[in-house]
């Protein structure tokens, strides 16, 4: 991974894009060499190197802490870190115990790494927005006085007429004035099959035109297009801080206030109250800052989270941050996208019904002979089915594609038509009653029907459908046993198809034919009812819902780039059953972190009491402080153990 990164990024780009990470790396290197110099008693050089580590690693934290202090009149953990680190350095110089300066540098390094991770997360967020914006072209073909002219999208106004050629992206939401085509709307609705569009139908920006040229009329400003609304929804959801994050930020600031105020009071009041000398007072106050610094509390959380993240990665679960581990363990409701999530996302031939005992393989071979010339996903599914059965593809001539209806041609001097019922009825007005009944039954079960006829005689029908993932039903059952209170489907696909999939999986609540903003509304309603909600999806149209949900979960292989960017968790290799393992790991992480926090707080409390009740010296205080940090770190490493296999049985 590292070598690939370096191949794509030069040093100047590294500095400009990841300055926080670079500062943390330099701080770590300087810290190591400073410590090494102390081993050889090169004190002067060690102090110089460690001073550089303090400045480089602590610059951002010091700037943020001082800005918060002077601009908002608030103390935060950044300022406390600076005070504690400088206090340790001061004590080290004063007592000539130089390893205390190393302790302060370690504290600075921990915060530098935290800042680098936060900056990286923000950069990924901005990258996701950029990819969404790249879904639409920069220009459109404006038809003005009968001539074609390239204009910027933002220059389009209502009632402008634009031309979209086959294979091009639709530049903005519009209505079809002339032409017909099949459009790939997966980026908007997530539907697995292209949608046939004709005069009067609405088309959406960011969708892909199929085989027909279209003349469109702009019916709303480009900035109000559906894809622009998707972008705004993603931006809005990513700026909304969850309650747990707000709680942690408030806790950090309150903790910092208490420690700083107590440190000042302990440095000033004891000589007047207890008649301590000033040297003892300042010594104990600085020990207080060292032992009360939040290292143990930080170690109670980050090592545990990183261990759980590493454990998940080994089992095919990619957690994008530590906070999501806590949230996924608290999930009470889960919303699933259908296409590509609960299903494979690839149409397959499910059934062939022949007329009057004709050979089903022959019907498939005839249909495939024409569909091999088609780019339609249904046609590709038919060709793939024929090849899987090793059927010979017959030679076809005079191939004509009828956009929105089907395909026709000649095979062995017979005129063949393959397509939907309307296409066939243009020449055969009366379809066989038994086949019509069978096709309606198949359609109610989520199938798309392809009719095959030759010389105005019906040969049979081919049923094509997206198939349910093999592990989907078992995963839903396990989630219910875990205590998930509500499991629903939110899909842009047809109601009949979605209902059938839900019935097969034992899911009772279904929302179909939804646009991205509709999915967001459903997720928001679920959050009001259940507080912590997960959304599992794979498409660009799922991105707003993924970011709105408490936890967004994307499929790793079939997932779009936008879904992978905006999701909090990625299930690698599209293994849906790993969702159960992710929830187990989240719950276990919360339990370990709570244990660590209680232990860390008790350790800090005991050290503080010992500092003033029994008068511990600084080395003992450092040992107690660092010892508690090491113990909670080792406790967090427990999450490295226990693979995901135990959750998949």
C-alpha positions in Angstrom: 0.0 0.0 0.0 2.8 2.4 0.9 4.8 1.9 -2.3 1.6 2.4 -4.4 0.9 5.7 -2.5 4.5 6.9 -3.1 4.2 6.1 -6.8 1.2 8.4 -7.1 2.2 11.2 -4.8 5.4 13.2 -4.9 6.9 14.8 -1.8 5.5 18.3 -2.5 2.0 16.8 -2.8 2.5 14.9 0.4 3.4 18.1 2.3 0.4 20.0 0.8 -2.2 17.3 1.3 -1.0 15.7 4.6 0.9 18.4 6.6 -0.5 17.0 9.9 0.7 13.5 9.1 4.1 14.8 8.1 4.4 16.7 11.3 3.5 13.6 13.4 6.1 11.5 11.5 8.9 14.1 12.0 7.9 14.4 15.7 8.2 10.6 16.1 11.6 10.5 14.4 12.9 13.4 16.5 11.6 11.8 19.7 13.4 8.6 18.9 16.7 10.3 18.2 16.4 12.5 21.3 15.8 9.4 23.4 18.7 7.7 21.7 21.0 10.6 22.5 20.1 10.4 26.2 21.1 6.8 26.2 24.6 7.9 25.3 24.5 10.9 27.7 24.6 13.4 24.9 22.4 15.8 26.9 22.9 19.0 24.9 22.1 17.4 21.6 19.2 15.5 23.1 17.6 18.6 24.4 18.0 20.4 21.1 16.4 17.5 19.2 13.6 17.1 21.7 12.9 20.9 21.6 12.4 20.5 17.8 10.0 17.6 18.5 8.0 19.8 20.9 7.7 22.6 18.4 6.9 20.5 15.3 4.6 18.1 16.9 2.8 20.5 19.2 2.5 23.5 16.9 -1.1 22.7 15.7 -2.3 21.7 19.2 -0.8 24.8 20.7 -2.4 27.0 18.1 -5.8 25.4 18.5 -5.6 25.5 22.3 -4.5 29.2 22.4 -7.1 30.1 19.8 -9.8 28.5 21.9 -8.6 30.2 25.0 -8.4 33.7 23.6 -11.2 33.6 21.1 -13.8 31.5 22.9 -12.5 31.9 26.5 -12.5 28.1 26.9 -10.0 25.5 28.0 -9.7 22.4 25.9 -7.6 19.2 25.9 -5.1 20.7 23.4 -4.2 23.4 25.9 -4.0 21.0 28.8 -1.6 18.8 26.7 0.6 21.8 26.1 0.7 22.8 29.8 1.3 19.2 30.9 4.0 18.6 28.3 5.8 21.9 29.2 5.3 21.1 32.9 7.1 17.8 32.4 9.8 19.5 30.4 10.3 22.2 33.1 10.5 19.5 35.8 13.0 17.6 33.7 15.2 20.6 33.3 14.8 21.7 36.9 15.5 18.3 38.5 17.9 17.2 35.7 15.7 14.2 35.1 15.7 14.5 31.3 13.5 11.5 30.6 10.6 13.6 31.8 11.2 15.7 28.7 10.8 12.5 26.7 7.5 11.9 28.5 6.2 15.3 27.5 7.3 14.7 23.9 5.4 11.4 23.9 2.2 13.2 25.0 2.7 15.7 22.2 3.2 12.9 19.7 -0.1 11.2 20.7 -2.0 14.4 20.0 -0.2 15.0 16.7 -1.2 11.6 15.5 -4.8 12.3 16.6 -4.8 15.6 14.6 -3.4 13.9 11.5 -6.1 11.2 11.6 -8.8 13.9 11.9 -7.3 15.9 9.0 -7.2 12.7 6.8 -10.9 12.0 7.6 -11.9 15.5 6.6 -9.9 15.2 3.3 -11.8 11.9 2.5 -15.0 13.7 3.1 -14.1 16.5 0.7 -13.0 13.9 -1.8 -16.4 12.2 -1.6 -18.1 15.5 -2.4 -15.7 16.1 -5.4 -16.6 12.7 -6.8 -20.3 13.5 -6.5 -19.8 16.7 -8.4 -18.0 14.8 -11.1 -21.1 12.8 -11.9 -22.4 15.6 -14.3 -20.6 17.0 -17.3 -19.3 20.6 -17.3 -21.0 21.5 -20.6 -24.2 20.8 -22.5 -25.1 20.8 -26.2 -27.5 23.7 -26.4 -29.8 23.8 -29.5 -30.1 27.5 -30.5 -31.8 28.5 -33.7 -31.3 25.1 -35.1 -27.6 25.0 -34.4 -25.7 23.1 -31.7 -23.5 25.1 -29.3 -21.5 23.9 -26.2 -22.3 25.9 -23.1 -21.5 25.6 -19.4 -24.2 23.9 -17.3 -24.7 26.9 -15.1 -25.6 29.0 -18.2 -28.7 26.9 -18.9 -32.1 28.4 -18.1 -35.6 27.0 -18.1 -37.0 26.1 -21.5 -33.5 25.7 -23.1 -33.4 22.8 -25.5 -30.3 20.5 -25.3 -29.1 17.5 -27.3 -27.8 14.3 -25.6 -26.1 11.7 -27.8 -26.0 7.9 -27.1 -23.7 7.0 -24.3 -23.4 10.6 -22.9 -24.3 11.8 -19.4 -27.5 13.7 -18.9 -26.2 17.3 -18.0 -29.2 18.5 -16.0 -32.8 17.4 -15.0 -35.0 17.8 -18.1 -38.1 16.5 -20.0 -37.8 14.6 -23.3 -39.1 16.6 -26.3 -38.0 14.2 -29.0 -36.6 10.7 -29.1 -36.6 7.6 -27.0 -33.8 5.7 -25.2 -33.0 3.4 -22.3 -31.3 5.3 -19.5 -29.0 3.8 -16.8 -30.3 5.5 -13.6 -28.3 3.4 -11.2 -26.5 6.5 -9.9 -29.9 8.0 -8.8 -32.3 5.1 -8.1 -30.0 2.1 -7.7 -32.3 0.1 -10.0 -30.3 -2.7 -11.7 -32.0 -2.5 -15.1 -32.0 0.5 -17.5 -35.3 2.5 -17.6 -37.0 3.1 -20.9 -37.8 6.8 -21.5 -39.8 8.5 -24.2 -41.4 11.9 -25.0 -42.7 13.6 -21.9 -40.6 11.6 -19.4 -38.3 13.2 -17.0 -34.5 12.4 -17.1 -32.0 13.2 -14.3 -28.6 14.7 -14.3 -25.8 12.2 -13.9 -27.7 9.3 -15.5 -26.3 7.7 -18.7 -28.1 7.8 -22.0 -28.4 4.5 -23.8 -28.8 3.9 -27.5 -31.0 6.7 -28.6 -30.4 10.4 -29.2 -32.5 12.8 -27.1 -33.7 16.4 -27.4 -34.5 17.6 -23.9 -36.2 20.7 -22.5 -34.7 22.1 -19.3 -37.6 22.5 -16.8 -35.8 23.6 -13.7 -32.5 25.5 -12.9 -29.4 23.2 -13.0 -28.6 24.0 -9.3 -32.0 22.4 -8.4 -31.3 19.1 -10.2 -31.6 15.9 -8.2 -27.9 15.2 -8.2 -27.2 18.6 -6.8 -29.7 17.9 -4.0 -27.9 14.6 -3.4 -24.6 16.6 -3.0 -26.3 19.0 -0.5 -27.7 16.2 1.5 -24.3 14.5 1.8 -22.7 17.8 2.8 -25.4 18.5 5.4 -25.3 15.0 6.9 -21.5 15.1 7.2 -21.5 18.4 9.1 -24.1 17.1 11.6 -22.3 16.0 14.8 -23.8 13.0 16.6 -24.8 13.4 20.2 -21.9 11.2 21.4 -19.4 13.4 19.6 -20.8 16.5 21.3 -20.8 14.8 24.7 -17.1 13.8 24.3 -16.1 17.4 23.2 -17.9 18.9 26.2 -16.3 16.3 28.5 -12.8 17.1 27.2 -13.3 20.9 27.7 -14.7 20.4 31.2 -11.9 18.1 32.1 -9.3 20.5 30.9 -10.9 23.4 32.8 -10.9 21.5 36.0 -7.3 20.3 35.7 -5.9 23.7 34.7 -7.8 25.6 37.4 -6.8 22.9 40.0 -3.1 23.1 38.8 -3.1 26.9 39.3 -4.7 26.7 42.7 -2.3 24.0 43.8 0.6 26.1 42.7 -0.6 29.1 44.7 -2.7 28.3 47.7 -0.8 25.6 49.8 1.9 28.0 51.1 -0.8 30.1 52.6 -3.0 27.3 53.9 -0.6 24.5 54.8 2.6 26.6 55.2 4.4 24.6 52.4 7.5 26.1 50.9 7.2 27.3 47.4 9.6 24.7 46.0 7.5 21.8 47.4 4.3 23.5 46.3 5.4 24.0 42.7 6.9 20.5 42.6 3.6 18.9 43.7 1.5 21.1 41.3 3.6 20.0 38.4 3.4 16.4 39.5 -0.4 17.0 39.5 -0.3 18.2 35.9 1.7 15.1 34.9 -0.3 12.5 36.7 -3.6 14.2 35.8 -2.8 14.5 32.1 -5.3 12.4 30.1 -2.7 9.9 28.7 -4.3 7.0 30.5 -7.8 8.1 29.4 -6.6 8.4 25.8 -4.9 5.0 26.0 -8.1 3.6 27.4 -9.8 4.3 24.1 -7.4 4.6 21.1 -5.5 1.3 21.4 -8.8 -0.6 22.0 -10.3 1.0 18.9 -7.3 0.4 16.7 -7.1 -3.2 17.9 -10.8 -3.7 17.0 -10.3 -2.0 13.6 -7.3 -4.3 12.9 -9.3 -7.3 14.0 -12.2 -6.3 11.7 -9.8 -5.7 8.8 -8.4 -9.3 9.2 -12.0 -10.6 8.9 -13.0 -8.5 5.9 -14.6 -5.6 7.8 -13.1 -2.1 7.2 -14.0 0.4 10.0 -13.2 4.0 8.9 -12.9 5.3 12.4 -13.1 4.5 16.1 -16.3 6.3 16.9 -18.2 4.1 14.5 -17.3 1.0 16.5 -19.3 2.4 19.5 -22.2 3.3 17.3 -22.5 0.0 15.4 -22.7 -1.8 18.7 -25.7 0.3 19.7 -27.6 -0.1 16.4 -31.3 -0.9 17.0 -32.6 -0.7 13.4 -31.1 -1.4 10.0 -32.2 -0.2 6.6 -31.0 -2.3 3.6 -30.8 -1.1 0.0 -32.0 -4.0 -2.3 -30.0 -4.0 -5.6 -26.4 -5.0 -5.1 -26.9 -5.4 -1.3 -29.5 -8.0 -0.6 -29.3 -9.1 -4.3 -26.3 -9.7 -6.5 -27.1 -6.7 -8.7 -26.6 -8.8 -11.9 -29.7 -10.0 -13.9 -29.9 -13.7 -14.6 -32.2 -16.0 -16.6 -34.5 -17.6 -14.0 -37.0 -19.5 -16.1 -38.0 -20.3 -19.7 -41.5 -21.3 -20.6 -42.0 -22.7 -24.1 -45.2 -22.9 -26.2 -46.6 -26.3 -27.2 -43.7 -28.4 -25.9 -41.1 -26.5 -27.8 -37.5 -26.9 -26.6 -36.5 -24.3 -24.0 -32.9 -24.4 -25.0 -33.8 -23.6 -28.6 -35.8 -20.6 -27.5 -32.8 -19.4 -25.4 -30.5 -20.0 -28.4 -32.7 -18.0 -30.8 -33.0 -15.1 -28.3 -29.3 -15.1 -27.6 -28.5 -14.9 -31.4 -30.1 -11.5 -31.5 -29.3 -10.3 -28.0 -25.6 -10.8 -28.6 -25.8 -7.5 -30.6 -27.5 -5.7 -27.7 -25.9 -3.7 -24.9 -28.9 -4.0 -22.7 -28.2 -5.9 -19.4 -31.2 -8.2 -20.0 -29.7 -9.1 -23.4 -26.4 -9.8 -21.8 -28.0 -12.0 -19.2 -29.7 -14.1 -22.0 -26.4 -14.4 -23.9 -24.6 -15.4 -20.7 -27.2 -18.1 -20.0 -26.9 -19.5 -23.5 -23.1 -19.7 -23.2 -23.3 -21.3 -19.7 -25.3 -24.1 -21.4 -22.8 -24.3 -24.2 -25.5 -23.5 -26.8 -24.5 -22.6 -30.3 -25.4 -19.0 -31.2 -27.2 -19.0 -34.6 -26.2 -16.7 -37.3 -28.5 -13.6 -37.5 -29.0 -10.9 -40.2 -30.7 -7.6 -40.6 -30.5 -6.8 -36.9 -32.6 -3.8 -35.8 -32.6 -2.5 -32.2 -36.0 -1.0 -31.2 -35.1 1.3 -28.3 -37.5 0.8 -25.4 -39.1 -2.3 -26.8 -36.6 -5.0 -28.0 -34.6 -6.3 -31.0 -35.5 -8.0 -34.3 -33.7 -9.8 -37.1 -33.6 -12.8 -39.4 -32.4 -16.3 -38.4 -32.5 -19.1 -41.0 -34.8 -16.9 -43.1 -37.3 -16.5 -40.3 -38.2 -13.1 -38.9 -37.5 -13.1 -35.1 -38.7 -10.6 -32.5 -37.4 -10.6 -28.9 -38.7 -8.0 -26.5 -41.5 -6.9 -24.2 -45.2 -7.7 -24.7 -46.0 -4.3 -26.4 -43.3 -5.0 -29.0 -44.6 -8.5 -29.8 -48.3 -7.3 -29.9 -47.4 -4.8 -32.7 -47.7 -7.8 -35.0 -49.4 -10.5 -32.8 -52.5 -8.9 -31.3 -53.6 -12.0 -29.4 -51.0 -13.5 -27.0 -51.5 -17.0 -25.6 -53.7 -16.8 -22.6 -51.7 -19.3 -20.6 -48.4 -17.4 -21.3 -50.0 -14.0 -20.3 -51.1 -15.5 -17.0 -47.7 -17.1 -16.4 -45.9 -13.8 -17.3 -48.1 -11.8 -14.8 -47.4 -14.3 -12.1 -43.7 -14.1 -12.7 -43.9 -10.3 -12.7 -45.5 -10.3 -9.3 -42.5 -12.3 -8.1 -40.1 -9.6 -9.3 -39.2 -11.0 -12.7 -38.8 -9.1 -16.0 -40.4 -11.0 -19.0 -38.9 -11.3 -22.5 -41.1 -12.6 -25.2 -39.7 -14.5 -28.2 -41.6 -14.9 -31.5 -40.9 -15.9 -35.1 -43.0 -15.4 -38.3 -45.8 -13.9 -36.1 -45.9 -17.1 -33.9 -45.1 -17.0 -30.2 -42.2 -19.4 -29.2 -42.2 -18.7 -25.5 -41.1 -16.3 -22.7 -37.8 -15.9 -20.8 -38.0 -14.6 -17.2 -35.0 -12.5 -16.1 -34.4 -11.2 -12.5 -31.8 -10.1 -10.1 -31.1 -12.9 -7.6 -30.9 -12.8 -3.8 -27.5 -13.3 -2.3 -27.0 -16.8 -0.9 -26.2 -15.5 2.6 -28.9 -12.8 2.8 -31.7 -14.8 4.5 -29.3 -16.2 7.1 -27.9 -12.8 7.8 -31.3 -11.3 8.4 -32.2 -14.2 10.8 -28.9 -13.6 12.8 -29.6 -9.9 13.0 -33.0 -10.6 14.5 -31.5 -13.0 17.0 -29.0 -10.2 18.0 -32.0 -8.1 19.1 -32.2 -5.7 16.1 -35.6 -4.2 16.6 -36.5 -3.3 13.0 -35.1 -4.4 9.6 -36.4 -2.6 6.5 -35.7 -2.3 2.8 -35.3 1.1 1.1 -35.0 0.8 -2.7 -35.4 2.8 -5.9 -36.6 -0.4 -7.7 -40.2 -1.3 -8.5 -42.6 -2.0 -5.7 -43.5 -5.6 -6.9 -39.9 -6.6 -7.2 -39.0 -5.2 -3.8 -42.0 -6.7 -2.1 -41.0 -10.1 -3.5 -37.4 -9.9 -2.3 -38.6 -8.7 1.2 -41.0 -11.6 1.4 -38.3 -14.1 0.6 -36.1 -12.7 3.3 -38.7 -12.3 6.0 -38.7 -8.5 6.0 -42.1 -6.9 6.6 -41.4 -3.2 6.2 -40.6 -2.1 2.6 -40.2 1.3 0.9 -39.8 1.1 -2.9 -39.5 3.4 -5.9 -37.6 5.9 -3.7 -35.3 8.8 -4.9 -32.2 9.5 -2.8 -33.9 12.2 -0.8 -36.8 9.9 0.0 -34.3 7.4 1.5 -32.9 10.2 3.6 -36.4 10.9 4.9 -37.0 7.3 5.9 -33.6 7.2 7.7 -34.4 10.4 9.6 -37.8 9.0 10.7 -36.1 5.7 11.9 -33.5 7.8 13.8 -36.2 9.6 15.6 -37.8 6.3 16.6 -34.7 4.2 17.3 -31.9 6.7 17.9 -29.1 4.6 16.4 -29.8 3.4 12.9 -27.5 1.6 10.3 -27.9 1.9 6.5 -26.4 -0.8 4.2 -26.1 0.1 0.6 -23.8 0.1 -2.5 -24.9 2.8 -4.9 -24.3 6.5 -5.5 -28.0 6.9 -4.8 -27.4 5.5 -1.3 -24.7 8.1 -0.4 -27.0 10.6 1.3 -28.8 7.9 3.3 -25.4 6.4 4.3 -24.2 9.7 5.6 -27.5 10.5 7.3 -27.6 7.2 9.2 -25.9 6.8 12.5 -23.7 4.2 10.8 -23.3 3.9 7.0 -22.2 0.5 5.7 -21.2 -0.2 2.1 -20.5 -3.3 0.1 -16.8 -3.5 -0.8 -16.8 -4.9 -4.3 -20.0 -3.9 -6.0 -20.2 -0.6 -4.1 -19.8 2.7 -6.0 -16.8 5.0 -5.2 -19.2 7.5 -3.6 -20.8 4.9 -1.4 -17.4 3.6 -0.3 -16.2 7.1 0.5 -19.2 8.2 2.5 -19.7 4.9 4.4 -18.4 4.4 7.9 -17.9 0.6 7.4 -17.0 -1.3 4.3 -17.8 -5.1 4.0 -15.0 -6.3 1.9 -15.5 -9.0 -0.8 -19.3 -8.2 -0.5 -19.8 -10.7 2.4 -23.1 -9.5 3.8 -22.8 -11.9 6.8 -19.9 -9.8 8.1 -22.4 -7.3 9.2 -23.2 -9.6 12.1 -19.5 -9.8 13.0 -19.2 -6.0 12.8 -22.1 -5.5 15.4 -20.5 -8.1 17.7 -17.1 -6.4 17.5 -18.7 -3.0 18.2 -20.5 -4.3 21.3 -17.3 -5.9 22.6 -15.3 -2.7 21.9 -17.8 -0.6 24.0 -17.5 -3.1 26.9 -13.7 -3.1 26.9 -13.5 0.7 26.6 -15.8 1.2 29.5 -13.6 -1.1 31.6 -10.5 0.8 30.6 -12.0 4.2 31.3 -13.1 3.2 34.8 -9.6 1.8 35.5 -7.9 4.9 34.1 -10.0 7.3 36.2 -9.4 5.2 39.3 -5.7 5.2 38.6 -5.6 9.0 38.2 -7.7 9.4 41.3 -5.3 7.2 43.4 -2.2 9.0 42.1 -3.7 12.4 42.9 -4.6 11.3 46.4 -1.1 9.8 46.9 0.5 13.0 45.6 -1.0 15.1 48.4 -1.7 12.5 51.1 1.6 10.6 51.1 3.9 12.9 49.1 5.0 10.7 46.2 8.0 11.9 44.3 8.0 12.6 40.6 9.6 9.4 39.3 7.0 7.4 41.3 4.2 9.6 39.9 5.5 9.1 36.4 5.8 5.3 36.9 2.2 5.2 38.2 1.0 7.4 35.4 2.8 5.5 32.6 2.1 2.1 34.3 -1.7 2.8 34.2 -1.3 3.9 30.6 0.5 0.6 29.7 -2.1 -1.5 31.5 -5.1 0.0 29.8 -3.2 -0.2 26.5 -2.7 -3.9 27.0 -6.3 -4.3 28.0 -7.3 -2.7 24.7 -5.1 -5.1 22.8 -7.4 -7.9 23.9 -9.6 -6.8 21.0 -7.0 -8.1 18.6 -7.9 -11.6 19.7 -11.0 -13.5 18.6 -11.6 -13.7 14.9 -14.8 -13.1 13.1 -15.5 -16.8 12.5 -17.2 -17.1 15.8 -19.8 -14.6 14.7 -20.6 -16.4 11.4 -21.6 -19.7 12.7 
